[in-house]
Amino acid sequence: MLSKRLLAAVVVTASLLAATGSATSASAATAPIPQMPTGGVFTTGTAWKLDVTGAPLAANSAGMATNVANQVAAYYGGVAAFNAYSYSTSVYTVPADQPRIDVKWNNCQGKTWTPPDLLGPGGQFTQVPVPADAIPAKGTDSQLTIYSPDTDQLWELWVAKKVDGAWTACWGGRIDGVSHNQGFFSGTYGASASGLAIAGGTVGIRDAQSGSIDHAIALHLPNPGRSDEVSWPAQRSDGSDTSADRVPEGTRLRLDPSVDVDALALTPLGKMVAKAAQKYGFIVTDTAGCVAVIAEDPSATIAATGVDPWKALMGSTPNYSLMQNFPWKSLQALPKDYGRTGDGSALTVTEADVTYASDTAYQAVKNGWGPVEKNTSVGGQAAGDGGPLSIAGTVFAKGFGTHANSEVIVPVGDAKTFTAQVGIDTDSGKSGSVVFQVWNGTTKIADTGVVTAGSRRTLTVSVAGMQQIRLVATDAGNGTAFDHADWGDAKLFGTAPADRVVVAPGAPAPTPTPTATPTATPTPTATPTPTPTPTPTPTVTPTATPTPTATPTPTTTPTPTATPTATPTPTATPTATPTPTATPTPTATFVSDLPFTTVKNGWGPVERDLSNGEKNLGDGKPITVGGVRYAKGLGMHASAEVVVPTDGASTFSARVGLDAEVGQSGSVVFQVFDGTTKLADSGVMRWGGAKTLTVNVAGASQIRLVMTDAGDGSGFDHGDWADAKLTR
């Protein structure tokens, strides 16, 4: 995208009003006033507050720095932009009592689908505390950020407008638990191409007034590295550079700490940027029309106070000259993913900041099989007979083990955020389907959608001001067989009470609902396909859109455990337990049920039993090839490759073709390899066509399923290996 985008967040104080001569009445002191908080909204330990003074350098640091310097030299006389008056952002910090509204979705990109989790209960655009008189930043991006310190939430809105008295936006997103967030949005949400919260890297007015920028600075480039390659903390990219010294979005660029900044012929603001770049660095966050540092838009502050704060800070220097003489050739590139720990999603906090939900005086209201278990999975009918909490190969020491349909009430106290890793416990093997929900009374505040075996979701929910929350796991409407639902690492950030269950004022304490004696749990059929999520169709030529494209680093799928046997029916005599019947071994094994390894995929992850969809795991549609829908298979985007263990099978078979979600576009070739030996080739396949591949794989320990773009580019190349299976 050629537009330059930025959002930020702001802290409002009565002193700002006093300093500008505005009224300082009690009501005005709590009104939303635009002003970025000094140091930003993210805390020490996040991606934006990492001291990189002593960090090592990337192997090709010199080449990458030259790449950036050349991009600076190519535009506007070799002076980078300092965007404060257009293509920037307006920001508001709002008080706890700021009225909330649902932002309407302005489908300015002409999507033929409704983005998942955007609208409705718990949606990104639902209950946003937008001030009625808010002023978005100037420029076609018309950006707006809302920061609510009381609820620990941040919103970004892109193409924000007020139409017929109602706020609308084309894209954006929400971060819950800002104080414990690394500084980026989940999924495809957020307004930057990289998914990074633009608030994290904004040069704020109060930063400049303080004389020090105490965080990393977002940097936009005309030509970042190609879109299938990112560096943490970026989550995705809209770049296109394929050169050897390309600079992917997310790259950290540090100004050489040995440079004597005070000796340089820089403007005062230029020196502030330079010193911040030595300590915290730049982070490449987006594509723009030139190399640009983005600063807080003053329009909303001017409207509220009558004063343009940048005038005093810039003096007689125009904003387009503020970065004159900046030593771009002295930049140093840090290694890919520098600063990432663990899965890179959460901030490390002290134990004093955390209360595990299982350590509170929670109350189990109901559970579909046996009791709710503390820090173990649900086992049989007795308390404490479960195993470790284990979801998609990850074991959690703390949390709740439940079985749908279940409900647990957790007291919140002074906590601001609830988080948990949720999914079907490994004990259920490849079976089970559950929907995890979080409720505040009768109001649903989070919903995962259908979660099936082998997948894990992260829930992060703002609970500020609530007395208690209800953790609910339903059976997804298809019965409760094998629905062992885990709330792994469930915790509250803040001070939660450990000695009582809090109920709403005047409401009776909840009474646990007796659970009926369960009948025998039948051996389930194939894992049901999750409710499909419509997804956008990728285009060959990128448009100016905040929904960026990036390919995450593939990871090896953990080996699923064997399918458990059916849980026996309790008889009238408690000690009598029927012997469970073993599950028969099938003669054919679906590839999507195997621990295959993704080598590469041209758009998002390879999907199990769904089409490729968008950038997130599980966001595809039902696999549909040649007008026929299939429950099992793999969804890919060219160019793609997976490696599948054959485990002694003699035959591989699949129905291959372009998925119906791409319309009448796309062209791919499906191939099967044993090492470097090609065993099968579909030839070029276009929309509407379908072929059956049947391949002799006897003697091969593994096979490679490859899908190419047929040599004409990968636009719309969503291809499916439908009904893919190995037969002994």
C-alpha positions in Angstrom: 0.0 0.0 0.0 1.3 3.5 -0.9 -0.5 5.3 1.9 1.3 6.1 5.1 -0.5 4.9 8.2 -0.2 5.5 11.8 -2.3 5.3 14.9 -1.4 6.2 18.5 -2.8 6.4 22.0 -3.1 9.3 24.4 -3.2 10.2 28.1 -5.3 13.1 29.1 -4.4 15.3 32.1 -5.9 18.4 33.5 -2.5 20.0 33.3 -2.7 20.0 29.5 -5.9 22.0 29.7 -4.4 24.4 32.2 -1.3 24.9 30.1 -3.3 25.9 27.1 -5.7 28.2 29.0 -8.7 25.9 28.6 -11.3 25.3 31.2 -10.3 23.0 34.0 -13.7 22.2 35.5 -14.3 18.8 37.1 -16.2 17.6 34.1 -13.5 18.8 31.7 -10.8 17.0 33.6 -12.3 13.7 32.6 -13.2 14.6 29.1 -11.2 12.8 26.3 -8.4 15.1 25.1 -5.9 14.0 22.4 -2.3 13.6 23.5 -0.1 10.6 23.3 1.2 9.5 26.7 4.9 10.1 27.3 6.6 6.9 26.4 3.5 5.4 24.7 1.0 2.9 25.9 3.1 -0.3 26.0 5.2 -1.2 29.0 8.8 -2.2 29.7 9.5 -5.7 28.4 7.5 -5.3 25.2 8.8 -5.2 21.7 8.5 -1.4 21.7 10.5 -0.9 25.0 13.5 -3.2 24.4 16.9 -1.7 24.9 19.0 -2.8 21.9 22.2 -0.8 22.6 24.3 -4.0 23.0 22.4 -6.2 20.5 24.3 -8.3 17.9 24.1 -7.5 14.2 22.5 -9.4 11.3 25.0 -11.1 9.0 24.1 -8.8 6.2 23.6 -5.7 8.4 25.7 -3.5 6.1 23.8 -4.4 3.0 20.4 -3.9 4.7 21.5 -0.5 6.0 22.6 0.5 2.5 19.2 -0.6 1.2 17.4 1.8 3.6 19.8 4.7 2.9 19.3 4.3 -0.8 15.5 4.4 -0.3 15.9 7.6 1.6 18.1 9.1 -1.1 15.5 8.3 -3.8 12.8 10.6 -2.5 12.4 14.3 -1.7 16.0 15.3 -2.0 17.2 12.5 0.3 15.4 13.7 3.4 13.0 11.3 5.2 9.5 12.5 6.0 8.4 13.5 9.5 4.6 13.1 9.0 2.8 15.1 11.6 0.2 16.9 9.5 -1.1 14.3 7.1 -1.1 10.5 6.8 -0.6 10.3 10.5 -3.1 9.7 13.3 -5.4 11.3 15.8 -5.5 9.8 19.2 -7.8 9.9 22.3 -7.5 8.6 25.8 -11.0 8.1 27.2 -12.3 8.0 30.8 -14.1 5.0 32.3 -17.5 6.5 31.7 -17.0 7.3 28.0 -20.2 6.2 26.2 -19.6 3.2 23.9 -21.0 2.7 20.4 -20.8 0.0 17.8 -18.7 1.2 14.9 -20.3 0.3 11.5 -18.2 -1.5 9.0 -17.6 0.6 5.9 -16.8 -2.0 3.3 -14.6 0.4 1.3 -12.6 -2.5 -0.3 -15.7 -4.1 -1.7 -15.3 -7.4 0.1 -17.9 -10.1 -0.7 -17.6 -11.5 2.8 -18.1 -10.3 6.4 -14.8 -10.5 8.3 -14.9 -12.9 11.2 -15.1 -11.5 14.7 -15.4 -7.9 13.4 -19.1 -7.3 14.3 -21.5 -8.7 16.9 -20.9 -9.7 20.5 -17.2 -9.3 21.4 -16.4 -8.1 17.9 -13.5 -5.8 17.1 -15.9 -3.0 16.2 -18.4 -3.6 19.1 -18.7 -1.2 22.0 -15.9 1.2 21.1 -15.6 4.3 23.3 -15.3 6.8 20.4 -15.8 10.4 21.4 -18.7 11.9 19.5 -16.6 14.8 18.3 -13.4 12.9 17.6 -11.4 14.2 14.6 -9.5 11.5 12.6 -6.1 12.3 11.1 -5.9 14.2 7.8 -5.3 12.2 4.7 -7.2 9.4 2.9 -6.3 6.9 5.6 -8.3 9.0 8.1 -7.0 7.1 11.1 -8.1 7.2 14.7 -6.9 5.5 17.9 -8.8 5.2 21.1 -7.0 4.2 24.3 -9.0 3.2 27.5 -6.5 2.9 30.4 -9.4 1.9 32.8 -10.3 -1.2 30.7 -6.7 -1.7 29.4 -7.9 -1.6 25.8 -6.7 0.0 22.6 -8.6 0.4 19.3 -7.2 1.3 15.8 -9.6 2.5 13.1 -8.7 2.9 9.5 -10.7 5.2 7.2 -12.7 6.3 10.2 -15.6 8.6 9.3 -18.8 9.8 10.8 -21.7 9.2 8.4 -25.2 10.4 9.2 -24.2 10.7 12.8 -22.7 7.2 13.1 -19.1 6.2 13.3 -17.8 3.9 10.5 -14.5 2.4 9.6 -13.1 0.2 6.8 -10.7 -1.7 9.0 -8.9 -1.8 12.4 -9.0 -3.8 15.5 -8.8 -4.0 19.3 -6.2 -5.1 21.8 -7.4 -6.4 25.1 -4.9 -6.3 28.0 -2.6 -3.6 26.6 -0.5 -3.6 29.7 0.4 -7.2 29.1 0.6 -7.1 25.3 3.8 -7.2 23.3 2.5 -4.5 21.0 0.7 -6.2 18.0 -2.8 -7.3 17.0 -3.9 -10.9 16.5 -5.0 -12.3 13.2 -5.5 -9.9 10.3 -6.7 -7.0 12.6 -5.0 -3.7 13.3 -4.3 -0.9 10.8 -0.7 -1.4 9.9 0.4 -3.8 7.2 2.6 -5.6 9.7 -0.1 -6.1 12.4 2.0 -4.0 14.8 0.1 -1.5 16.9 1.1 1.8 15.4 0.6 3.4 18.8 3.8 1.6 19.8 6.1 3.5 17.4 4.5 7.0 17.2 6.6 10.0 18.1 4.1 11.6 20.4 3.6 15.3 21.2 4.4 14.6 24.8 7.5 12.6 23.9 8.8 15.6 22.0 7.8 18.0 24.8 9.7 15.9 27.3 12.9 16.0 25.2 13.2 12.2 25.0 11.5 9.4 23.0 11.6 6.4 25.3 10.5 3.7 22.9 11.2 2.2 19.4 10.1 4.3 16.5 8.0 3.0 13.6 9.6 3.4 10.2 7.8 3.2 6.9 9.7 2.2 3.7 8.7 2.5 0.0 10.0 -1.0 -0.6 10.2 -3.4 2.4 11.1 -7.1 1.9 8.7 -9.4 0.2 5.4 -10.2 1.8 6.1 -13.9 2.6 9.0 -12.9 4.9 8.7 -11.1 8.2 10.8 -10.5 11.3 9.2 -10.6 14.8 7.4 -8.6 16.1 5.7 -8.1 12.7 2.9 -10.6 12.1 2.5 -10.1 8.3 3.7 -7.8 5.5 2.8 -5.9 2.4 6.4 -5.6 1.1 7.7 -6.7 -2.3 11.5 -6.3 -2.4 13.2 -9.6 -3.4 16.8 -8.3 -3.4 19.5 -10.1 -1.4 19.6 -7.2 1.1 15.9 -6.7 1.5 14.6 -5.3 4.7 11.5 -7.3 5.9 8.8 -5.7 7.9 9.5 -6.1 11.6 13.2 -5.6 11.1 14.9 -3.7 13.9 17.3 -1.0 12.6 19.6 0.6 15.2 21.6 3.8 14.8 25.3 2.9 15.5 25.7 3.6 19.3 29.2 5.0 18.6 27.8 8.0 16.6 28.1 11.2 18.5 24.5 12.5 17.9 25.1 15.8 19.7 27.9 16.6 17.2 25.6 16.1 14.2 23.9 19.0 12.4 20.5 17.8 13.2 17.4 19.6 14.3 16.4 19.2 18.0 13.7 16.8 17.0 16.1 15.0 14.7 18.5 14.5 17.6 15.6 13.0 19.8 14.8 10.5 17.0 18.5 9.7 16.6 19.1 9.0 20.3 15.9 6.8 20.5 17.2 4.9 17.4 20.4 4.2 19.3 18.7 2.8 22.3 15.5 1.3 21.1 15.9 1.4 17.3 13.5 1.7 14.4 11.0 -1.1 13.6 9.8 -1.3 10.0 6.0 -1.5 10.1 4.6 -0.6 6.8 4.9 0.5 3.1 4.7 4.2 2.3 5.4 6.6 -0.5 8.8 7.5 0.9 10.9 6.7 4.0 8.9 8.2 6.9 8.9 8.7 10.6 5.3 9.2 11.8 4.3 11.7 14.4 1.1 12.4 16.3 -1.4 14.4 14.3 -2.2 17.7 16.1 -5.6 18.4 14.6 -7.7 17.0 17.4 -5.5 18.8 20.0 -5.9 22.0 18.1 -9.7 21.6 18.0 -9.7 20.9 21.8 -7.2 23.5 23.0 -6.8 26.1 20.2 -3.0 25.5 20.2 -0.8 23.6 17.7 1.9 22.0 20.0 4.1 21.1 17.0 4.6 24.8 16.2 6.6 25.5 19.3 8.6 22.2 18.9 9.5 22.7 15.3 10.2 26.4 15.4 10.9 27.8 12.0 11.8 24.4 10.5 9.1 22.9 8.3 8.1 19.4 9.1 9.5 18.1 5.8 13.0 19.3 6.8 13.1 18.0 10.3 15.0 14.8 9.4 17.7 16.8 7.4 21.2 15.3 7.8 20.0 12.2 9.6 22.9 9.6 9.4 21.0 6.8 7.6 24.2 5.2 6.4 25.1 4.5 10.0 22.1 2.3 10.6 22.7 -1.3 11.7 20.3 -4.2 11.2 19.7 -6.6 14.0 19.2 -10.3 13.5 15.8 -11.7 12.3 13.3 -12.0 15.2 15.6 -10.3 17.6 14.0 -10.0 21.1 11.5 -12.8 20.6 11.0 -15.2 23.5 8.7 -18.2 23.6 6.0 -17.9 21.0 6.5 -14.1 21.1 2.8 -13.3 22.0 2.9 -12.3 25.6 4.8 -10.1 28.0 6.7 -11.7 30.8 5.2 -10.4 34.1 6.1 -11.0 37.7 4.1 -13.5 39.7 2.7 -10.6 41.8 0.9 -9.4 38.6 -0.9 -12.7 38.1 -3.6 -14.7 39.8 -4.3 -18.1 38.2 -8.0 -18.7 37.9 -7.6 -22.2 39.5 -6.2 -20.5 42.6 -9.2 -18.3 43.2 -12.4 -19.4 45.0 -14.0 -20.4 41.7 -17.3 -22.3 41.6 -18.1 -25.2 39.3 -21.7 -24.7 38.2 -21.9 -27.8 36.0 -19.7 -30.3 34.1 -20.8 -32.8 31.5 -18.6 -35.7 32.8 -17.3 -36.0 36.3 -16.2 -32.9 38.3 -14.4 -29.9 36.9 -10.7 -30.6 37.6 -8.2 -28.1 39.0 -4.9 -28.1 37.1 -5.6 -31.4 35.4 -7.8 -32.6 32.6 -11.1 -34.4 33.1 -10.6 -38.1 33.5 -13.4 -40.4 34.7 -16.1 -39.7 37.3 -13.9 -39.2 40.3 -12.1 -36.0 41.3 -8.4 -35.9 40.6 -8.4 -38.8 38.1 -7.4 -36.7 35.1 -4.0 -36.3 33.4 -1.9 -33.2 32.8 -3.7 -30.4 30.9 -2.4 -30.8 27.4 -3.6 -28.9 24.3 -2.2 -29.4 20.8 1.0 -30.9 22.2 1.5 -28.2 24.9 1.2 -29.1 28.6 0.0 -26.5 31.1 0.7 -26.7 34.8 -2.3 -24.6 35.7 -5.9 -24.2 34.5 -9.3 -26.0 34.4 -10.2 -29.4 32.9 -13.8 -29.5 31.9 -16.2 -31.6 29.8 -18.9 -30.0 27.7 -21.4 -28.8 28.6 -19.7 -27.0 31.5 -19.6 -23.7 33.4 -17.2 -22.3 36.0 -17.6 -19.0 37.8 -14.4 -17.1 38.5 -14.2 -14.0 40.8 -12.4 -11.1 39.1 -11.8 -8.6 41.9 -9.5 -5.8 40.7 -8.1 -7.6 37.7 -8.2 -6.0 34.3 -7.6 -8.9 31.9 -8.4 -12.6 31.7 -6.3 -14.8 29.4 -6.3 -18.6 28.7 -5.1 -21.1 26.1 -8.2 -23.2 25.2 -8.7 -26.4 23.3 -9.6 -30.1 23.3 -7.4 -32.1 25.7 -4.9 -34.5 24.1 -6.7 -37.3 25.9 -9.5 -37.0 23.4 -7.2 -37.9 20.5 -8.5 -36.7 17.2 -12.1 -36.3 18.4 -14.3 -33.7 20.0 -15.5 -30.2 19.2 -16.2 -27.4 21.6 -17.1 -23.7 21.7 -15.4 -21.8 24.5 -17.1 -18.7 25.8 -16.6 -16.0 28.5 -19.6 -14.3 29.9 -20.2 -11.3 32.2 -23.6 -12.1 33.6 -25.8 -12.5 30.6 -23.4 -10.6 28.3 -21.1 -12.7 26.1 -17.7 -11.1 26.0 -15.7 -13.7 24.1 -16.4 -16.7 21.8 -13.9 -18.9 20.1 -16.2 -20.5 17.5 -15.9 -24.2 17.1 -12.6 -25.6 18.3 -11.7 -29.1 17.2 -9.0 -31.6 18.3 -5.4 -30.6 17.6 -5.9 -26.9 17.6 -5.5 -24.3 20.3 -6.9 -20.8 20.6 -5.8 -17.8 22.8 -8.5 -15.9 24.7 -7.6 -12.4 26.0 -10.5 -10.6 27.5 -10.9 -7.2 29.3 -12.6 -7.8 32.6 -12.0 -4.5 34.2 -14.9 -3.4 36.5 -16.5 -6.9 36.5 -17.2 -8.9 39.7 -17.1 -12.3 38.2 -16.9 -14.1 34.8 -18.5 -17.3 33.6 -16.2 -19.7 31.7 -18.5 -21.8 29.5 -17.7 -24.7 27.2 -20.5 -26.0 24.9 -20.7 -29.1 22.8 -20.8 -27.1 19.5 -24.3 -28.6 18.9 -23.2 -32.0 17.9 -23.1 -34.0 21.1 -20.6 -34.2 24.0 -18.6 -37.3 23.0 -14.9 -36.7 23.7 -15.5 -33.0 24.5 -12.8 -32.7 27.2 -12.3 -28.9 27.1 -9.3 -27.4 28.8 -8.7 -23.8 29.9 -4.9 -23.9 30.0 -2.9 -21.3 31.8 -6.1 -19.4 32.7 -5.2 -16.4 34.7 -6.1 -12.9 35.7 -3.8 -9.9 35.5 -4.2 -7.7 38.5 -5.4 -8.5 42.0 -8.1 -11.1 42.1 -9.7 -12.2 45.4 -8.7 -15.6 46.6 -11.1 -16.1 49.4 -14.6 -15.6 48.0 -16.9 -15.9 45.0 -18.4 -12.5 44.1 -21.9 -12.3 42.8 -23.8 -9.4 41.3 -25.5 -7.1 43.9 -28.7 -8.5 45.1 -28.3 -11.8 43.2 -28.2 -15.1 45.0 -25.1 -17.1 45.0 -25.1 -19.6 42.1 -26.0 -23.1 42.9 -24.3 -25.9 41.1 -26.6 -27.7 38.7 -26.7 -31.4 39.3 -25.3 -33.3 36.3 -27.5 -36.1 35.0 -25.9 -39.6 34.9 -24.2 -39.7 31.6 -24.9 -42.4 29.1 -22.2 -44.3 27.3 -20.1 -42.0 25.3 -20.3 -43.3 21.7 -17.3 -43.7 19.5 -17.4 -40.5 17.4 -17.3 -40.3 13.7 -14.9 -38.1 11.9 -14.1 -34.8 13.5 -16.8 -32.3 12.4 -15.7 -29.5 10.1 -15.7 -26.1 11.9 -18.2 -23.5 10.9 -16.6 -21.9 7.8 -15.3 -18.4 7.9 -15.6 -16.5 4.6 -12.3 -15.1 3.5 -11.1 -12.6 1.0 -9.7 -13.6 -2.3 -6.1 -12.5 -2.7 -5.3 -10.4 -5.8 -2.2 -10.4 -7.9 -1.7 -6.7 -7.6 -1.8 -5.5 -4.0 -4.3 -2.7 -3.3 -4.1 -0.1 -0.6 -5.6 -2.3 2.1 -4.9 -2.7 5.8 -5.4 -6.4 5.5 -1.8 -7.4 4.7 -0.4 -10.6 3.3 2.3 -12.6 5.0 3.4 -16.2 5.4 4.1 -17.2 9.0 7.0 -19.5 9.6 5.8 -23.0 9.3 6.0 -25.3 12.3 5.9 -29.0 12.6 2.5 -30.2 13.6 2.6 -32.1 16.9 1.9 -35.8 16.6 -1.6 -36.5 17.8 -2.2 -39.2 20.3 -4.3 -42.3 19.7 -8.0 -42.0 19.7 -9.3 -42.8 23.2 -11.7 -45.6 23.7 -15.2 -44.8 24.7 -15.9 -43.8 28.2 -17.9 -46.5 30.0 -21.5 -46.0 31.2 -21.6 -45.9 35.0 -24.0 -48.6 36.3 -26.3 -48.6 39.3 -23.4 -50.1 41.3 -20.7 -47.5 41.5 -17.9 -49.9 41.5 -19.0 -51.8 38.4 -17.2 -50.4 35.4 -17.8 -52.0 31.9 -14.8 -52.9 29.9 -14.4 -50.3 27.1 -14.3 -51.5 23.5 -11.2 -50.8 21.5 -11.5 -48.6 18.5 -10.9 -50.6 15.3 -7.8 -49.8 13.3 -8.9 -48.2 9.9 -7.4 -49.5 6.6 -7.1 -45.9 5.3 -5.7 -42.9 7.1 -6.6 -39.4 6.1 -3.5 -37.2 5.5 -5.0 -34.4 7.5 -5.0 -36.6 10.5 -1.3 -37.3 10.3 1.6 -35.2 11.7 2.7 -33.9 8.3 5.3 -31.1 8.1 4.6 -27.9 6.2 7.7 -26.9 4.2 6.1 -23.8 2.7 2.7 -22.2 1.8 2.2 -19.2 -0.4 -0.6 -17.6 1.8 -1.2 -18.3 5.4 -0.8 -21.8 6.9 -1.7 -25.1 5.2 -5.2 -26.0 6.5 -6.4 -29.3 7.7 -9.9 -30.2 6.4 -10.5 -26.6 5.2 -9.6 -24.5 2.2 -6.6 -22.2 2.5 -8.6 -19.2 3.5 -6.8 -16.2 4.9 -3.7 -15.7 7.1 -4.9 -17.4 10.3 -5.1 -21.1 11.1 -8.6 -22.4 10.8 -10.1 -19.5 8.8 -10.8 -21.4 5.6 -14.1 -22.7 4.2 -15.2 -26.3 3.6 -13.0 -27.9 0.9 -14.9 -27.7 -2.4 -13.4 -29.0 -5.7 -15.3 -29.4 -9.0 -18.5 -28.5 -7.3 -18.2 -31.3 -4.7 -17.7 -30.6 -1.0 -15.2 -32.7 1.0 -15.0 -33.2 4.8 -11.3 -34.1 4.8 -8.2 -33.0 3.0 -5.6 -30.2 2.8 -6.0 -26.6 1.7 -3.0 -24.8 0.2 -1.9 -21.8 -1.7 0.8 -22.0 -4.3 3.7 -22.4 -4.1 3.2 -25.0 -1.4 4.8 -28.2 -0.1 4.1 -30.6 2.8 6.0 -33.8 3.7 3.8 -36.7 4.8 5.0 -39.9 6.5 3.6 -43.0 4.8 3.9 -45.4 7.8 4.0 -48.4 5.5 1.0 -47.5 3.3 1.0 -48.7 -0.3 -1.3 -46.2 -2.0 -1.9 -42.4 -1.8 -5.0 -41.0 -3.4 -6.6 -37.5 -3.5 -9.1 -35.5 -5.5 -7.3 -32.3 -6.5 -8.3 -29.0 -8.0 -8.7 -25.3 -7.3 -11.0 -24.5 -4.4 -14.4 -22.9 -5.2 -13.5 -19.9 -3.0 -11.3 -18.4 -5.7 -14.1 -18.1 -8.3 -13.1 -18.5 -11.9 -9.4 -17.6 -11.4 -6.2 -19.4 -10.6 -4.0 -22.1 -12.2 -1.9 -24.7 -10.4 -0.1 -28.0 -10.8 -0.3 -30.8 -8.2 2.7 -33.1 -7.9 3.6 -36.1 -5.6 7.3 -36.9 -5.0 9.3 -39.6 -3.3 12.4 -37.6 -2.4 13.4 -36.1 -5.8 11.5 -38.7 -7.8 8.2 -37.4 -9.2 5.5 -40.0 -8.8 2.5 -38.0 -10.1 1.7 -34.8 -11.9 -1.7 -33.4 -12.6 -0.7 -31.0 -15.3 -2.1 -27.4 -15.3 -5.4 -27.3 -13.5 -7.8 -24.3 -13.8 -11.0 -23.3 -12.1 -13.8 -25.9 -12.2 -11.6 -28.8 -13.0 -10.9 -31.8 -10.7 -8.7 -34.9 -11.1 -8.1 -38.0 -9.0 -4.5 -38.8 -8.2 -3.8 -42.5 -7.2 -0.2 -43.1 -6.6 1.8 -46.3 -5.6 3.9 -45.2 -2.6 5.0 -48.7 -1.4 8.5 -48.5 -0.1 8.5 -44.8 0.4 9.0 -43.7 4.0 7.5 -40.3 3.2 6.1 -38.4 0.3 6.1 -34.7 -0.7 2.8 -33.1 -1.8 3.8 -30.1 -4.0 1.6 -27.5 -5.6 3.1 -25.0 -8.0 1.7 -21.8 -9.5 1.9 -23.3 -13.1 4.5 -20.6 -13.9 2.0 -17.7 -14.2 2.1 -16.2 -10.7 0.2 -17.3 -7.5 -2.8 -15.0 -7.6 -5.9 -16.9 -6.6 -4.0 -20.2 -6.5 -6.0 -21.8 -3.6 -5.7 -25.5 -4.3 -7.1 -28.5 -2.4 -6.0 -32.1 -1.9 -9.5 -33.3 -1.2 -10.1 -36.7 0.5 -6.3 -37.2 0.6 -5.5 -40.5 2.2 -3.0 -43.3 2.6 -4.2 -46.9 2.3 -2.4 -50.0 3.5 
